[in-house]
Amino acid sequence: MDFAIGLVELQALVAAIGCLDAMLKAADVEFVAVERKLGGRLVTIVVRGSISSVTAAVEAGCEEAKRLGHLKAHEVIARPHPEILKFLNL
């Protein structure tokens, strides 16, 4: 089965939790990883699912992060290379 991973990077741990909530409510995706740097001041959220679901979830997460003023970057990777999955410990 083809799947995608979606990443949203933002400032502040509390904003990341709100962003993740929006992502999980917007689409049928699975939360698979979080990366915290600088004591939680920079957080990357990773979700997995179908390409359309991940795209919808990342869009919803970005809207929430923008609303809070904390969005740094985002990406949807369709059919990620297996080495990327190793990098994310998936």
C-alpha positions in Angstrom: 0.0 0.0 0.0 1.2 3.5 -0.8 1.4 5.8 2.1 2.8 9.3 2.9 4.4 11.0 5.8 3.7 14.5 6.8 5.9 16.8 8.8 5.0 20.1 10.5 7.7 22.0 12.3 6.8 24.8 14.7 7.9 26.7 17.7 6.6 25.9 21.2 5.5 22.6 22.6 2.0 23.8 23.6 1.5 25.0 20.0 2.7 21.7 18.7 0.1 19.8 20.8 -2.7 22.1 19.4 -1.4 21.5 15.9 -1.3 17.7 16.4 -4.9 17.8 17.7 -6.0 19.7 14.6 -4.2 17.2 12.3 -5.6 14.1 14.0 -9.2 15.6 13.9 -8.9 16.6 10.3 -8.0 13.3 8.7 -7.5 9.6 9.2 -3.7 9.7 10.0 -1.5 8.1 12.6 0.8 10.1 14.8 4.2 8.3 14.5 6.9 10.6 15.8 7.9 13.9 17.5 11.3 15.5 17.5 11.9 18.2 20.2 14.9 20.5 20.1 16.0 23.4 22.2 14.0 22.1 25.2 10.7 21.9 23.3 11.0 25.3 21.7 11.3 23.7 18.3 9.0 20.7 17.6 8.5 18.6 14.5 5.4 16.4 14.3 5.3 13.4 12.0 2.1 11.7 10.8 1.5 8.8 8.5 -1.5 7.7 6.3 -2.8 7.8 2.8 -1.5 10.6 0.6 -4.8 12.5 0.6 -5.3 12.1 4.4 -1.8 13.3 5.2 -2.2 16.3 2.9 -5.4 17.3 4.6 -3.9 16.8 8.1 -0.8 18.8 7.3 -3.0 21.6 5.9 -5.1 21.6 9.0 -2.0 21.6 11.2 -0.4 24.4 9.3 -3.5 26.5 9.7 -3.5 26.0 13.4 0.2 26.7 13.7 -0.2 29.9 11.6 -3.1 31.0 13.7 -0.9 30.7 16.8 2.1 32.4 14.9 4.4 29.4 15.3 4.7 27.7 11.9 8.3 27.2 10.7 8.1 24.5 7.9 6.0 21.7 6.6 6.3 18.8 4.1 4.3 15.9 2.7 6.4 13.0 1.3 4.4 10.5 -0.8 5.8 7.0 -0.9 8.9 7.9 1.2 12.2 6.0 0.5 12.9 3.3 3.1 16.0 5.2 4.2 13.8 8.1 5.3 11.8 5.7 7.5 15.1 4.6 9.1 16.0 8.2 9.8 12.7 8.7 11.6 13.0 5.4 13.4 9.8 4.0 11.9 
